[in-house]
Amino acid sequence: MWPASPAPAASVFAALGDETRLGLVARLASDGPLSITRLTAGSAVTRQAVTRHLEVLADAGLVHDSRHGRERIWELDTTQLSEARRYLELVSQRWDDALERLKRFVE
């Protein structure tokens, strides 16, 4: 059954469609909650740019931040990512079903 609206999944896909944001999600997934300082270490991307990218990810529900003293610590939130994955699985199942019908028709 299709979700009522594809909008939540679409916002996740849009947010992940940028190489920098996808890299930030991967980094948070592998290294856990991180500060902007740690997220930008070894990168040519400025702290301000990373902050803007994180805000886009937060708007899509993929990350959230918390204050620890003067630092904002960013953490991955997999809820929306799981919903987007479920949407892709539904699309994949529909394709599999369509291909199976085509195969039966051709045979």
Steps between C-alpha positions, in 0.01 A plus 500: 500500500632843405550765769239775505752746359845465349599842639693373806702258288552768234647742753741230619606419144545869421713552808713195420538608137793722591842336526602703806180423689520132410857500633387665824231234549755225436742659745236535771390140439852366542646734763194586708404844628755765399559871534544731201871514580533123473276482194715752312838360607700404193242645264517792260142592589464794740326475834232740376433283194483185711257674735274591206514142372415366846202735519370359169542149641322607819208642297469158334499333844832323447704664775444696816727699723541560869700758689796394708646817642586721206495216249217356298529124474334348194354151500343284230129426537415190298119526525448688172777300335313181588178642354680595178648151483154351541378719213784374277417143594139558390619643167735206457221253573276669243775469240554134587126437467485682164799306368343172611176588317701589189692172522174301523356694207806438280516132585 
